[in-house]
Amino acid sequence: MSQPRPLPKWWYAAAFVPFLAGVAVVAVVVVKIAGQVDALQRFDTPGSGTLELPAGEVVLYGEYDGAGGDDVAADRTITCTAEDGDSGEPVALSAPVATVKYNIGGKSGRSLYELDAPRAGRYRIACEGFPGQIAVGKGVGTSIAVAVGSGFGGLALTVLAIVLVYRQRKRAVA
Protein backbone atom coordinates (compact mmCIF):
# COMPACT_ATOMS: atom_id res chain seq x y z
CA MET A 1 0.00 0.00 0.00
CA SER A 2 1.49 3.31 -1.04
CA GLN A 3 1.59 6.33 1.20
CA PRO A 4 -0.58 9.27 0.11
CA ARG A 5 1.31 12.11 -1.52
CA PRO A 6 1.26 15.42 0.34
CA LEU A 7 -0.78 18.19 -1.18
CA PRO A 8 1.39 20.87 -2.77
CA LYS A 9 1.97 23.98 -0.64
CA TRP A 10 0.00 26.09 -3.10
CA TRP A 11 -3.13 24.45 -1.67
CA TYR A 12 -2.67 26.77 1.32
CA ALA A 13 -3.11 29.70 -1.05
CA ALA A 14 -6.14 28.01 -2.63
CA ALA A 15 -7.64 27.71 0.86
CA PHE A 16 -8.06 31.52 0.85
CA VAL A 17 -10.50 31.43 -2.09
CA PRO A 18 -13.57 31.24 0.20
CA PHE A 19 -12.26 34.21 2.19
CA LEU A 20 -11.73 36.25 -0.97
CA ALA A 21 -15.18 35.27 -2.21
CA GLY A 22 -16.66 36.36 1.14
CA VAL A 23 -14.83 39.71 0.92
CA ALA A 24 -16.15 40.20 -2.62
CA VAL A 25 -19.72 39.49 -1.55
CA VAL A 26 -19.36 41.86 1.42
CA ALA A 27 -18.08 44.62 -0.88
CA VAL A 28 -20.97 44.17 -3.33
CA VAL A 29 -23.55 44.11 -0.52
CA VAL A 30 -22.06 47.21 1.16
CA VAL A 31 -22.42 49.10 -2.12
CA LYS A 32 -26.01 47.83 -2.35
CA ILE A 33 -26.73 48.96 1.23
CA ALA A 34 -25.31 52.41 0.48
CA GLY A 35 -27.68 52.64 -2.50
CA GLN A 36 -30.63 51.49 -0.39
CA VAL A 37 -29.87 54.07 2.31
CA ASP A 38 -29.49 56.84 -0.30
CA ALA A 39 -32.85 55.84 -1.86
CA LEU A 40 -34.78 56.24 1.41
CA GLN A 41 -37.25 59.14 1.38
CA ARG A 42 -36.56 61.73 4.08
CA PHE A 43 -38.15 64.58 5.97
CA ASP A 44 -37.02 66.70 8.90
CA THR A 45 -38.20 66.00 12.41
CA PRO A 46 -39.95 67.48 14.18
CA GLY A 47 -42.16 67.69 11.14
CA SER A 48 -44.02 65.64 8.58
CA GLY A 49 -43.74 64.37 5.06
CA THR A 50 -46.13 63.00 2.44
CA LEU A 51 -44.33 60.11 0.80
CA GLU A 52 -45.01 57.67 -2.04
CA LEU A 53 -44.64 54.23 -0.46
CA PRO A 54 -44.84 50.74 -1.94
CA ALA A 55 -47.35 48.23 -0.62
CA GLY A 56 -46.02 46.09 2.19
CA GLU A 57 -43.61 46.64 5.03
CA VAL A 58 -41.54 49.80 5.18
CA VAL A 59 -39.28 50.97 7.98
CA LEU A 60 -38.96 54.39 9.57
CA TYR A 61 -35.35 55.15 10.54
CA GLY A 62 -34.30 58.00 12.78
CA GLU A 63 -31.23 59.76 11.38
CA TYR A 64 -29.39 62.00 13.81
CA ASP A 65 -25.89 62.33 15.27
CA GLY A 66 -25.08 59.07 17.04
CA ALA A 67 -28.07 57.11 15.70
CA GLY A 68 -25.84 54.25 14.60
CA GLY A 69 -24.29 53.94 18.05
CA ASP A 70 -25.47 52.33 21.27
CA ASP A 71 -27.21 55.32 22.87
CA VAL A 72 -30.96 54.93 22.38
CA ALA A 73 -32.07 57.85 24.57
CA ALA A 74 -33.01 59.96 21.53
CA ASP A 75 -35.12 57.13 20.11
CA ARG A 76 -37.41 57.26 23.12
CA THR A 77 -38.21 60.91 22.43
CA ILE A 78 -39.29 60.39 18.80
CA THR A 79 -42.98 59.64 18.34
CA CYS A 80 -44.57 59.22 14.93
CA THR A 81 -48.02 58.79 13.44
CA ALA A 82 -49.04 57.78 9.92
CA GLU A 83 -52.15 58.18 7.81
CA ASP A 84 -53.29 57.35 4.31
CA GLY A 85 -52.39 60.38 2.21
CA ASP A 86 -55.65 60.27 0.27
CA SER A 87 -58.30 59.28 2.82
CA GLY A 88 -56.67 60.57 6.01
CA GLU A 89 -57.36 57.22 7.70
CA PRO A 90 -54.80 56.34 10.39
CA VAL A 91 -52.25 53.65 9.52
CA ALA A 92 -50.74 51.70 12.41
CA LEU A 93 -47.06 51.94 13.21
CA SER A 94 -45.42 49.14 15.18
CA ALA A 95 -42.11 48.61 16.90
CA PRO A 96 -39.51 47.07 14.59
CA VAL A 97 -39.04 43.31 14.82
CA ALA A 98 -35.29 43.91 15.19
CA THR A 99 -33.24 47.03 15.80
CA VAL A 100 -31.25 47.83 12.67
CA LYS A 101 -28.51 50.46 12.74
CA TYR A 102 -26.41 51.82 9.89
CA ASN A 103 -23.45 54.16 9.47
CA ILE A 104 -22.82 54.47 5.76
CA GLY A 105 -22.37 57.19 3.18
CA GLY A 106 -22.27 59.91 5.81
CA LYS A 107 -25.64 58.83 7.19
CA SER A 108 -26.29 57.30 10.58
CA GLY A 109 -29.68 55.74 11.31
CA ARG A 110 -31.61 53.42 13.61
CA SER A 111 -34.94 51.68 13.00
CA LEU A 112 -37.77 53.25 14.98
CA TYR A 113 -41.04 51.96 13.53
CA GLU A 114 -42.45 49.63 10.90
CA LEU A 115 -45.45 50.46 8.75
CA ASP A 116 -47.37 47.81 6.81
CA ALA A 117 -48.76 49.81 3.90
CA PRO A 118 -52.00 48.13 2.73
CA ARG A 119 -51.49 49.51 -0.78
CA ALA A 120 -48.96 51.47 -2.78
CA GLY A 121 -49.63 55.18 -2.61
CA ARG A 122 -49.26 58.40 -0.66
CA TYR A 123 -48.87 58.33 3.12
CA ARG A 124 -48.44 61.24 5.49
CA ILE A 125 -46.04 60.57 8.36
CA ALA A 126 -45.59 63.06 11.19
CA CYS A 127 -42.90 62.80 13.86
CA GLU A 128 -42.14 64.83 16.96
CA GLY A 129 -39.18 64.80 19.30
CA PHE A 130 -35.46 64.71 18.86
CA PRO A 131 -34.30 66.88 15.92
CA GLY A 132 -32.93 65.09 12.89
CA GLN A 133 -34.43 63.33 9.90
CA ILE A 134 -36.79 60.44 9.39
CA ALA A 135 -35.80 58.13 6.54
CA VAL A 136 -38.52 55.84 5.19
CA GLY A 137 -38.41 52.88 2.81
CA LYS A 138 -37.77 49.19 2.45
CA GLY A 139 -35.61 47.85 5.27
CA VAL A 140 -31.85 47.36 4.95
CA GLY A 141 -31.58 44.72 7.71
CA THR A 142 -31.53 41.71 5.37
CA SER A 143 -28.70 43.20 3.32
CA ILE A 144 -26.69 43.90 6.47
CA ALA A 145 -27.21 40.30 7.63
CA VAL A 146 -26.05 38.99 4.23
CA ALA A 147 -22.87 41.10 4.44
CA VAL A 148 -22.04 39.94 7.96
CA GLY A 149 -22.88 36.31 7.17
CA SER A 150 -20.78 36.33 4.00
CA GLY A 151 -17.78 37.76 5.82
CA PHE A 152 -17.93 35.26 8.66
CA GLY A 153 -18.84 32.38 6.34
CA GLY A 154 -15.89 33.06 4.05
CA LEU A 155 -13.56 33.27 7.04
CA ALA A 156 -14.90 30.04 8.55
CA LEU A 157 -14.55 28.14 5.26
CA THR A 158 -10.99 29.43 4.87
CA VAL A 159 -10.01 28.25 8.35
CA LEU A 160 -11.59 24.86 7.65
CA ALA A 161 -9.77 24.57 4.31
CA ILE A 162 -6.41 25.46 5.92
CA VAL A 163 -6.93 22.85 8.65
CA LEU A 164 -7.85 20.20 6.07
CA VAL A 165 -4.82 20.99 3.90
CA TYR A 166 -2.55 20.91 6.97
CA ARG A 167 -3.96 17.56 8.13
CA GLN A 168 -3.64 16.03 4.65
CA ARG A 169 -0.04 17.21 4.31
CA LYS A 170 0.82 15.97 7.82
CA ARG A 171 -0.80 12.56 7.18
CA ALA A 172 1.14 12.14 3.93
CA VAL A 173 4.46 12.84 5.67
CA ALA A 174 3.79 10.53 8.64
Secondary structure as GFF3:
##gff-version 3
##sequence-region A 1 174
A	DSSP	alpha_helix	10	14	.	.	.	ID=ss1
A	DSSP	alpha_helix	17	39	.	.	.	ID=ss2
A	DSSP	beta_strand	41	53	.	.	.	ID=ss3
A	DSSP	beta_strand	56	63	.	.	.	ID=ss4
A	DSSP	three_ten_helix	75	77	.	.	.	ID=ss5
A	DSSP	beta_strand	79	84	.	.	.	ID=ss6
A	DSSP	beta_strand	90	91	.	.	.	ID=ss7
A	DSSP	beta_strand	93	94	.	.	.	ID=ss8
A	DSSP	beta_strand	101	104	.	.	.	ID=ss9
A	DSSP	beta_strand	107	117	.	.	.	ID=ss10
A	DSSP	beta_strand	121	137	.	.	.	ID=ss11
A	DSSP	alpha_helix	141	173	.	.	.	ID=ss12
###
